[in-house]
């Protein structure tokens, strides 16, 4: 069969054996749970906001003179379409605040970019829509979180387990803190939204280091990682510690989204009580019991621009993270000696403006007795405190330098769980080989080599077109219970 896979800004075709290959596309091969119809989105979102789980409504929390911070996810996930959850929820939350007597001047919109690049003016307008953008931008009431702006950070000490917690001071000082989020599965375990939102979006790299170091990323259960992983437990602990120190609960409004960012369900309220409700619905979309056999070969393709932005599908550090994500997601249905075959243009484009430190990390990985990706951990403090990298994060649209180390750790999961990884179509194949990957010109050549050396002449092949263009699921065995 002929299957097209993403490659750079286009596609690359593969001829795969019909009798050995199964194809899976999220939301198409197996349908997502039904989404809320467009005609009912406003009503359902408003009902959720007016009837929060586990805490009072906004009309009881806020009034004239109340200061309010509204925390909004950056552009990485969630979509910017007219009916996106962020657009609808923010508009309705503002309506409720105004009805309660809150004045516009007392509201601050904060993008929870965490270690991601600050949200640009163009992205702000895309996410918020023209009306709300123009209402707040001119009066400087839209900002991005800056974890290196210590004048506007507050140190909350440590959780009971000793994890450092620093958070955004605007949020800490406000009378009401609202978080608008999405309930989407993350490869390392758990879901976005809820406490994950504040634990990564409005905190500091030292807080994020509590759950993004090799011991956590590669610990027991790293692949497959489930919704109650060690990492998700730390999200909860950090978020609850913030609430304890602030003396108030976050008012959350989260939407469970489908594979193309449509709302399946909307839940609002106290994260501790609201999260399980959201997760129950998200589980029905995320865990797809479909496979009837274990697969020996996974085949997919990387575009140049996805998830973290332009260059992710060519930058070798980000490529490793993306490869690992597919293993974590589908570990339940792949064999122990599984081989990955992935197309990537791999053309030497590191996007040095967005990731100004990754080229140096890649070069260091080639030297200094570094054999596996976690060996780079010794340079964590060196990069994370580099003043020039920090300056670029604060003022030049770059990722924070610590972000790269969580990617390095995750990348090792691919090394741990695959017999071989082939990159197909690399324009600079030495870059892929520098990460321990094999290179071939075509899918067919890679499959032939894998059959000779690793998986035999009749492997079970799992083809995953659009793997990075639609929101992922976790494939499970058809007859199994929760894997």
RAHU-V524981 format. One record per pair of residues at least 24 apart in sequence whose ideal C-beta (glycine too) atoms are under 8 Angstrom apart, sorted by the first residue. I is the first residue (numbers start at 0). GAP is how many residues later the second one is. Records with the same first field share a line. If there is no record, write none. Layout:
I->GAP, GAP
This chain:
2->296, 460, 462
3->461
4->294, 295, 296, 338, 438, 458, 460
5->294, 295, 296, 297, 307, 337, 459, 460, 461, 462, 463
6->294, 295, 296, 336, 337, 338, 418
7->295, 296, 305, 306, 336, 337, 339
8->294, 295, 296
10->290
11->289, 331, 412, 413, 431
12->430
13->285, 329, 428, 429, 430, 449
14->428, 429
15->283, 427, 431, 445, 447
16->444
19->438, 439, 440, 441
20->440, 441, 442
21->269, 273, 438, 439, 440, 441
22->440, 441, 442
23->266, 438, 439, 440, 451
24->439, 440, 441, 445
25->233, 262, 440, 444, 445, 446, 447
26->231, 232, 233, 443, 444
27->442
28->261
29->258, 260, 443
31->226, 227, 232, 253
32->225, 231, 248, 251, 252
33->230
34->223, 227, 228, 229
35->226, 227, 228, 229, 230
37->45
40->42, 47, 222
41->46, 50
43->219, 222
44->40, 43, 44, 47, 208, 210, 218, 221
45->46
47->205, 218, 219, 220
48->40, 43, 44, 47, 204, 219
49->46
50->217
51->199, 216, 217, 218, 222
52->214, 215, 216, 217, 220, 221, 224
53->215, 216, 218, 219, 220
54->194, 196, 214, 215
56->39
57->35, 38, 39, 42, 118, 120, 193
58->37, 40, 41
60->114, 115, 190
61->35, 38, 39, 40, 113, 114
62->37, 38, 39
63->37, 38, 39
64->36, 38, 41
65->34, 35, 36, 40, 109, 110
66->39, 40, 41, 106, 107, 108, 109
67->29, 34, 38, 39, 40, 106, 107, 108, 109, 110
68->38, 39, 40, 41, 99, 101, 102, 105, 107, 108, 109
69->24, 37, 38, 39, 40, 108, 109, 110
70->39, 41, 100, 106, 107, 108, 109, 126, 127, 130, 131
71->37, 38, 39, 40, 55, 56, 108
72->38, 39, 107, 108, 109, 119, 124, 128
73->37, 38, 39, 42, 45, 49, 53, 70, 127
74->44, 48, 51, 52
75->40, 231, 232
76->105, 107, 115, 184, 230, 394
77->49, 104, 179, 183
78->181, 182
79->46, 47
80->180
81->47
82->179, 180
83->43, 177
84->95, 97, 170, 172, 176, 178, 181
85->41, 42, 94
86->40, 41, 42, 45
88->91, 164, 166, 177
89->38, 42, 90
90->38, 40, 41
92->85, 87, 160
93->38
103->31, 32, 35, 37
104->34, 36
106->29, 34
107->33, 35, 62, 66
108->27, 32, 33, 34
109->33, 34, 35, 58, 60, 61, 92
110->31, 32, 33, 34
111->33, 67, 85, 86, 88, 89, 90
112->31, 32, 88
113->31, 33, 86, 87, 88, 89, 94, 286
114->32, 85, 90, 93, 278, 284, 285, 287, 288
115->192, 283, 284, 287
116->192, 237, 276, 280, 281, 282
117->26, 28, 275, 276, 279
118->25
119->277
142->27
144->56, 57
145->248
146->56, 57, 58, 253
147->242, 245, 246, 252
148->245
152->51
155->85, 86, 89
156->88
158->51, 78, 79, 82
159->77
160->73, 76
162->44, 47, 48, 71, 74, 75
163->40, 42, 43, 45, 46
164->38, 42, 73, 76, 77, 80
165->37, 38, 40, 41
166->31, 35, 36, 37, 40, 75
167->34, 35
170->27, 31, 75
171->70, 73, 74
174->73
175->72, 75
176->69, 71, 73, 74
177->72, 73, 74, 75
178->71, 72, 73, 74, 75, 92
179->72, 73, 74
180->71, 72, 73, 74
181->72, 73, 74, 75, 79
182->71, 72, 73, 74, 84, 95, 96, 98, 99
183->73, 98, 287
184->42, 97, 101, 286, 287, 288, 289
186->38, 137, 138, 141, 142, 223, 285
187->29, 34, 37, 41, 43, 140, 222
188->32, 36, 37, 38, 39, 40, 41, 42, 43
189->35, 37, 38, 39, 41, 42, 45
190->36, 41, 84, 87, 88, 91, 95
192->59, 61, 62, 82, 85
193->41, 45, 58, 60, 77, 80, 81, 84
194->40, 41, 43, 44, 45, 76, 77, 80
195->36, 39, 43
196->42, 55
197->40, 41, 44, 52
198->35, 36, 37, 39, 40
199->35
202->35
204->179, 195, 197
206->31
207->194, 198
208->171, 193
209->24, 28
210->24
211->190, 193, 194, 197
212->164, 167, 192, 193, 196
213->160, 163, 195, 198
216->189, 192, 193, 195, 196
217->156, 191, 194, 195, 198
221->106, 191
222->101, 104, 105, 108, 190, 193, 194
223->104, 105, 106, 107, 108, 250, 259
224->103
226->52, 56
235->36, 39
238->32
239->32
253->24
255->25, 26, 29
256->214
257->27, 213
258->26, 211, 212, 214
259->210, 211
260->210
284->188
285->187, 188
286->186, 187, 189, 195, 196
287->185, 186, 187, 188
288->187, 188, 189, 190, 191
289->185, 186, 188
290->41, 42, 171, 184, 185, 186, 187
291->185, 186, 187
292->167
293->39, 40, 41, 166
294->35, 38, 39, 40, 43, 164, 165, 166, 167
295->38, 39, 41, 42, 43, 158, 159, 160, 163, 164, 165
296->41, 42, 43, 44, 150, 153, 158, 162, 163, 164, 165
297->28, 29, 32, 36, 40, 41, 42, 43, 163, 164, 166
298->41, 42, 43, 144, 148, 162, 163, 164, 165
299->26, 40, 42, 43, 163, 164, 165, 167, 168
300->41, 42, 43, 164, 166
301->40, 41, 42, 166
302->165, 166
303->41, 45
305->162, 163
306->161
307->91
308->42, 45
309->41, 44
310->38, 39, 40, 43, 44
312->31, 32, 155
313->30, 31, 32, 33, 34, 35, 36, 37
314->34, 35, 36, 40, 43
315->30, 46, 115, 116, 118, 119
316->38, 41, 44, 45, 87, 90, 91, 94
317->37, 40, 89
318->25, 27, 104, 113, 116
319->53, 87, 88, 90, 91, 92, 94, 115
320->86, 89, 90
321->146
322->88, 91, 95, 98
323->86, 87, 88, 89, 90
324->85, 147
325->138, 141
326->86, 87, 90, 91
327->85
328->143, 144, 145, 146
329->132, 144, 145
330->86
331->142, 143, 144, 145, 148, 151
332->129, 142, 143, 144
333->128
334->125
336->82, 117, 118
337->79, 80, 81
338->79, 80, 81, 82, 83, 111, 115, 116, 120
339->74, 78, 80, 81, 82
340->81, 83, 102, 105, 106, 109
341->79, 80, 81, 82
342->80, 81, 82, 100
343->79, 80, 81, 82, 88
344->80, 81, 82
345->77, 79, 80, 81, 82, 83, 85, 86
346->79, 80, 81
347->79, 80, 83
352->39, 43, 44, 45
353->43, 44, 45
354->43, 44, 49
355->32, 33, 36, 42, 45
356->26, 29, 32, 44, 47
357->46
360->43, 47
361->69, 72
364->69, 70
365->68
371->40, 43
372->35, 36, 38, 39, 42
373->34, 35, 38
375->29, 32
376->28, 31, 32
379->25
410->24
418->35, 36
419->30, 33, 34
421->24, 27, 28
